[in-house]
Every structure is written in C-alpha cells, then in structure tokens.
Amino acid sequence: MTMTTMSRRSFPSFLPIIFSLMMLPTLFTSCKSSKSNQEALIWQIPIGPEFNADSAFAYCQAQCDFGPRTMNSVSHDQCESWIIEKFKSFGCHTITQKATLQGYDGTALNSTNIIASIHPDSTTRVMICAHWDSRPWADNDPDSTKWHTPVLAANDGASGVAVMLELARQLQQADSLRIGVDFICFDAEDWGTPQWDHNTYANTGEVWALGAEYWSKNTHVENYAPRYGILLDMVGGQGAQFFQERLSKQYAQPIINKVWAAAKVVGFGSYFPDSPGEYITDDHVPVNTHANIPTIDVIPFYPDCQQSGFGPTWHTVNDDMQHIDKNTLKAVGQTLIQVLYSENRTQEKP
C-alpha cells in the first residue's frame, strides 16, 4: 500500500473570536452529526463472543513460521495450504481463485485469492478481507544493505489474516450469527515498485493490490453484493491507532461511523480516534471502484513517526513477531465482533 501525505494549515492564535463566529453554522452541523453518532451508540451494548488475542497471535506466528510469503515462493505455497485448511477446520465453505498476474516489472505472479464463507446461503452478507502475501523487499529499512531482504510481514500481512481466522473460529463456536460472512485473503498486494526502481518503473496505484484488482473484476459469486466490506491491514502493530482513512471516508462514511462507534462500545475507542488519517492506495480501492462494494480500510496511522506514517516497521526487516501487540489484535478483533453481531439487529443496509 502507498500513502499520499496531505498538507495541513493552522489558524493564527489572534483570531479566536472571529474564527468562532465564522464557524457557528459548521458547529451546529457538527452537533447534528455528533448527535447521530451518539444515537447509534445508545442502542448498542457489547454483544457476541470474546475475541481471543492469544489465539490470533498464534495464527500470526504460524504464518511467520513459513518464512516470508513472497510471490512464487515455496513458503507462499505452504502458507496458502495452511490458511485454507484452517478456515475449513472452522466450518467455512472455502474456495480459491487462481490467476497469473503481472508484476510492476513484468514478472508473472502465481496468485491465489482465498475465500472462506460462513453461512454461504445467507443473502445478507458482510465481507472482511486482508492481504496474505509478504513484501519481497525491505525497501524502507533504515539499513540500505537490507533493502533486498524479504519482509517477514508479521504485521503487514499475517496480522489481518490472523484476526480473520480467529473471527471464523469464534463465529463457529458461538453459532449465533444469522448473517453470512465472507473472509477474503487477497494475494499479490505487496509487489508494488520498490524504491530503488522508481526511476525505471512507475510507482502508481496500478502496481499494488493486484489480487484485489483481479477479484473485484471477477468476484467469486456473480453479482456479489454484501452490505459492505472491511479491509484489515497491519492490525497488530505496537502503538497502533486507526485513524479514519480518507478514501474510506469518501467511499463509505456510514461504515466508518459503524465501526468506530462499535470500538467505543467495547472499550477500544482510544485505538480508533475520530480523526482523519491519510489517503491510502490499498485493496479497498478496486473493491470500491470495480466491485462497487462500500469498503473501508482499517489501517494504522503514525503521525509522529518520521520513518513512515505506517509505523517504524513498515517494509523493514523488523516487521516480525517481536513487534506484534496482542492488545492491538484484541482491539480490532473485538470491534469486528461487535460490528458483525450488531448486524443481527437490523435488516436494512447502512
């Protein structure tokens, strides 16, 4: 995924009275919006099973035990089989979508999207997704000698899949969710142009999220139309906070409201600040633009991190299990359980 940083302006300190008068209409509008959000919170109480962060951590570790899951590698193939079998063991109807995709440099990438469904016959559905491949190059590492080293991708890949696996396990055990849920593991997300090749190959949005791009034009079910989608990307990092990604706000603001409200209900509101993040090119973009499914990106933003707005381990050799925080996994997982079980209470699309 890539990030576009937007500039910010501040107002002079000697204009507070004038500024306050000018902003009165906006403040009234904001109050109405805030009131609507509060009303959404009033009827919500914690619901659903307890998300087990220890279990999710173990699933994250299991993926990393295969090594970097880079495209066209043995580790990639081995981990693919493991993910499929885990979803099947939780009672999910599981299929794969194979495709040969073209990398930024023309490399043929043997890609596999994995789709695991709970209640596959239910017409009311929610999609949860994450990418499962690893970045082939640690091209953001502070040590340039490591730029060609594959990334273990404990956070940037394994964490999202780990949360989905634990959700699938919990939903199978609870057996009280009436809606259908589709867990989609997108492949070939992280083959975007490495920094050292920017002068030779363009670093556009088209070179990222290749598996999601393919799926969004060839959905696994004809006329697939879930209520909405939630993309999980880097949801296990230390010190993570999930600001409201700006493209998600454009595509699916009601889903942002739903998820961030749910986080407050289950006590993890501090992980989901009501503040905008940045514009991110990620798997949710083709899902919105091609499949027309309103989908948000739950992705961290580190505004004070000089190395990367995605955090200090992004695309470095330090994206390992030592930098995975169970508390972050818990915050995201419990929030999603709240979201999914809240869907049992309404039959209308947001």
Steps between C-alpha positions, in 0.01 A plus 500: 500500500609856445422823680450854372574761767271802499607844622331660801452865589460659843316819586676797670454506876373858499179417311305281747193724526466565126562134424237389754237728346581379149477139608157518670310338206760226478483443874124454482545249216770321698269480800235333286757251369628434851143450621440243227813311600394507865157366407672214321689426821196514730344176380830316477628291788793255490378191320651182364783270614831603653775546241805296603814704430726212605346285230535773238862551603562126451349516149727792423801305623401192299504700176838650582636151572477433126734794440424793269197412285635670190344433162612184313678361808472164677410680824216674319358168377537333839327782681220501244422136580511572873259795479255298292504208743456729803190663355362159405562372853276783626215384279545762227408427141840573348599551137799644316532734206812438294646750257832585339549872553766734368729676745625856456809368316317243288561207736226235474352461848320176588223647712237338721210684660346294781128541575354342816129539570281459806131433420570500125128483419406810696399791277603758761880511506801696625848475349818506712828499305878527533803425285710198586815537286828652622703790365797352307730788590561693824542814293406736785755359743736761649787266408534513120693170499172330594285653227498177297415282802145354499271630775367247754176702506372411844296820499479591132320186392482236772314710760195560283470133409551404866210720610277351230589145603420571863173663398411190298583277799290710736204520264502124455505437875234759584270391214267794569575728204216503249668694220757360260865603520758469224867508596711583197879468503634707214830402342762706314434822693858585585685465167496877444804672350794501744654834581822429309301440178291817503715656229451199272142393577204716599377471857130543430200350674470243222811310613357430848201293614513272195303216657223733616496664157449162335234387748307825476459446126433126542313458829470144627120525483321665210340831601662471843348773718577487873377783719856632521863398532769560762866471402751417774857610433776503762265447793748360753773761536628652822364846570253481213207736468250472219417845374216532247667441164392772260405292196289282730321814613427589140385153402322381814460756778202312655722194546770713662232626741383147572846356573627794704180501708539127563857555623370743762230257615751222570748732672760545226412848384855623570624275219249657257530879530233710332757673283584468131813315397652513152402388150614139460528293184403155625282199425180691581544731198421246223230343718326838512567613144454172310280279718300799633505362853527775766819397675719667760866452587584441866866598483729670754632852472804618698497879451816553706710220348772648280588171332149428373143599568431124509733461798868421554489136382321556168692331215799435725662185636352592840148408395522190717317338790696701758311807381151347511279616787218276622316806628476638147374167366243494779380855429442428133356152546253594774388802301423281199306253713290792622444615142399156374265418786340842478395407146266241653287789628424668170399382158563829323817596320693792655 
